[in-house]
């Protein structure tokens, strides 16, 4: 597959030398805001920034890339990011527009793919509230938004990472950290992947949730029929995608997320982009900064090592995905100088 120069560089920057995405997210906003408000008295910008800086300092040396939000993490803690790591920046607001027909994802006012590219990031992350059974009007909005972002990422030649999330219809608008929809069915995740794999959306990396709820997922090695069925759902996701996909943690506890990753890596996932599963227990030590940092080191980092070992054992490097079966080739080839649009 021929790939544009910017997107190729993005994928290489976001992955490690083996071609795995070992990415860590610190772009969570409402949950951290709530934590600071409860323990500090208000959701103070600087306190939130300090939390994110500590996480970046401790975790970025152990990640292939970091995901930062433009509201707190990037402006407060950009110098803490290891410059040898890739950088993803969030495009969307967490707050959404919610009506009887479903949720509409909103972009930060004044924020754009162009600005993310100009600041030097390696990729754009869009979290998308999505249900295949939402109203036609909501679906049209969500589809148009993804097409727009995909088009702008092509124009600015930067990787586009899409994170679709199932949510409960008729619920209250998202106001705190994402919690997995208890009524989620695996068919919803499959249908979502089927929609956004279409070329018109221009997605380069899919950041996906587990098709089976984290709180009920069984051990992949327990030999049960349920484990075999669960593996089949993950295998179906991989069979549908010719591009790389990674798993999100959605705040799952460490053991359920280990199970999820094992299924995903065995199916063909190329890594993870996880946050709270790695560092939320440590963040609960706030405002005791020493205890916070110690818990990241003593609990978060060993967990990172564990899941990276699983990835090395079972995962699939992104360049071996079907889209690149013919090998990586730069768009333009020998005529690159004359044809590259930039």
HUQUINOR-V303789 format. One record per backbone hydrogen bond with DSSP energy under -0.5 kcal/mol. CO is the residue of the C=O (numbers start at 1). NH is the residue of the N-H. If there is no record, write none. Layout:
BEGIN
co	nh
CO	NH
CO	NH
END
This chain:
BEGIN
co	nh
1	329
3	331
4	8
5	9
6	10
7	11
8	12
9	13
10	14
11	15
13	86
16	19
19	318
20	16
20	22
21	272
22	64
22	65
23	274
24	67
29	33
30	34
31	35
32	36
33	37
34	38
35	39
36	40
36	41
36	42
37	41
42	44
44	48
45	49
46	50
47	51
48	52
49	53
50	54
51	55
52	56
53	57
54	58
55	59
56	60
59	62
60	63
64	86
65	24
66	68
66	88
67	26
68	90
69	74
72	76
73	77
74	78
77	80
77	81
78	81
82	85
86	66
87	122
87	123
88	68
89	125
91	108
95	106
96	98
97	104
99	102
101	135
102	99
103	105
104	97
106	93
108	111
112	116
113	117
114	118
115	119
116	121
117	120
122	159
123	89
124	126
124	161
125	91
125	92
125	127
126	163
128	165
131	134
135	139
136	140
137	141
138	142
139	143
140	144
141	145
142	146
143	147
144	148
145	149
146	150
147	151
148	152
149	153
150	154
151	155
152	156
153	157
153	158
154	157
159	124
159	161
160	162
160	204
160	205
161	126
162	207
163	128
165	130
168	171
181	184
185	188
185	189
186	190
187	191
188	192
189	193
190	194
191	195
192	196
193	197
195	198
198	201
198	202
199	202
204	244
205	162
205	207
206	208
206	246
208	248
213	216
213	217
214	217
219	222
224	228
225	229
226	230
227	231
228	232
229	233
230	234
231	235
232	236
233	237
234	238
235	239
236	240
237	240
237	241
238	241
242	323
244	206
245	270
246	208
247	273
249	252
253	257
254	258
255	259
256	260
257	261
258	262
259	263
260	264
261	265
262	266
263	267
264	268
264	269
269	316
270	21
271	247
272	23
274	25
275	278
275	279
276	280
279	283
280	284
282	285
283	286
285	288
287	289
288	292
289	293
290	294
291	295
292	296
293	297
294	298
295	299
295	300
296	301
299	303
300	304
301	305
302	306
303	307
304	308
305	309
306	310
307	311
308	312
309	313
310	314
311	315
317	320
318	321
321	324
322	325
324	327
329	3
330	333
332	335
333	336
335	338
335	339
336	340
END
